[in-house]
Amino acid sequence: MSEQVLRLVVVVLCGVAGFVGVSLPHPENPWGLLGALAGVLFGGALVVSERHLRRVAGRTILQALVGLVLGLVAGGLLFTAIANLFVGFPSDIGLFVQTLCLLGGAYLGVRVVVDKGAEFSLAGFVRVLKEQPRAESYKLLDTSVIIDGRIADITETGFLEGTLVIPQFILRELQHIADSSDPLKRNRGRRGLDILQKIQKNVDIRVEISDKEFPEIREVDNKLVAMAKALHAKIVTNDFNLNKVAELHGVGVLNINELTNALRPVVLPGEDMRVYVLKEGKEYNQGIAYLDDGTMVVVDNGRRHIGQTIDVCVTSVLQTTAGRMIFSRLKEEAEAA
């Protein structure tokens, strides 16, 4: 049987059911034709609904049914609460209120569940159960990294997440340096305090001053390591010795110098670059230039070009604990070879 014939049969049966339902109890009732018309209209509505529902995804239909059931339950509970509050409702008003509660609950249930269906999926529910709440992430700043100042620029970029913690014993050390009679130390201490103020003004990063003390530990670095263990925090530093001590104690370290080295541009042998020869090198006839990030470039036969900007060709790259060195020679010599 084709779909069109089946739909026609449904409409006819609905019309017959409407006629019989109105005429059969009271054969003298003149509203039989009106019942048949109502049945035909109902059958037509069913056919139209069926054609539209076939275009809807099965998951959406299932969500709508779940929302309908939940909405009807919520509407029934709401009507029960209203009926208990206002005892003595007239029956006709009570029926009207109950209808409104059921219709409103059904509508809201279907709309909410369909719109938020992805959030209520079984996979999403399982994922939420498996995920553990993330613990607060703490980063401890030591004196050297505060005085260095680059930490303020890093926080502005948004690469550091969590809370920056400055212990009181670090602040006291900074203040002691700022009050030093040595002009160089005094300037370094004041610079560190200015850097902290700059970080605190950054609304995108949370900064805490911790009063936690370790009176049984005398050295500041050891206090910092103990505090990192207590808070399950990482230490942000550029102090090589503190880095090694923290790693020996199993404390995570974010070394600013290592970050800087990792972000330096990659230079390969055979590449050309343009540099400014600043001074004479240690070896005979060498010239020394520097890249923008401070990387030293040794130029063979570059002594005669001191004070000039020249083109060179990279011959090798040497990575040391102190940084990276690039060895090069004049471009014209490389082309002539």
Steps between C-alpha positions, in 0.01 A plus 500: 500500500639836397553781749234719336236226522590430862467866589163518322378195694607663830309819418188305400514284813534811716196650325298182554610487864390860546160434342441180699626653823249785478199314344514154658408592861212719381380409147267799501800734551532727192873560559625183332632682194678749724666210685606348168651833393685529827633145451618581146676815623666300776614237249636771272693649792646156571614460139661846494672436832628165378654655187679763704616258769664276240743784424602535864793303638405202716712630785303826499169313509620290793612813682160661434320198644720504810440874536124448456488242779713709734296811420170325569633369831624846596167657397307243705715568807449874453124461480501279813693769690256772382197287592639442849563871548157607376257243635143528382558573132184482290523191280495695173775739613703208636476322163609818322801547730597134466486526121719807502756334729516187286524690171760741636707219652484297178606798287790599727612139538515437126673830422760476774594135442522542122706820524730358770499145369875491435570594860272223629644226278610177661857544380512849649359374829764224519771753415389726783508209744853406393643850509642603832485862612826674420706596801614857543825561311761694695823656372758623752720791395855519629704817547713462188208465260324801652808721465557367147167652397412280204236323710282813474505481118423128509197550725365767264504253211273260693729196474514456879184361657403461861604712796836670545611472862758737653611382846562756771862386537556584131353847557729549800800400292399745228455776755840421651659528155314826430633647830860401424775761511633363170340708219491201263326273750265782604394556139446128448282475810290800403461359150369176650241686709391696191463175306274357772279809489476464122395134532238583766340757268444230237133408539545175306730340756434424865775594746514391863737603779553196721580529871603136518832471684752223560690617809700178521654574156749785472586527127246672277539251214432206731195679641374547146542130423319403824215737421470362147465150646235616746292674232574248221624800306766566238785745545556770241867597494808570290742388772697197378584372848141532626387319189721201577411491872127510422531220246686285757204545736249411229364855469397626157694798368417757231835648399473831316844455340399162359183655362704775335735247342208295372344806332813607317471473122646186345811565293644228275842478332489646152242769581573865430446778750571870531689610812673805644863431592546657840851413617811292449497129586744300709655320205701664226299712255163406655205737535219469756134582434182439699147407403199680648461226763865537612639197314869551414600471135870442429600621152824364351704775332248751630740721693536749214121544494465620862231768510337374179189297417595207277357179356642176638447129446455268799762223519409337834296543816634415845263452794663544842371525856555875481296535184539461127783614272478533123813477285494657158710644222459778250239425235730586211761257631236226536381558143854496367583171673 
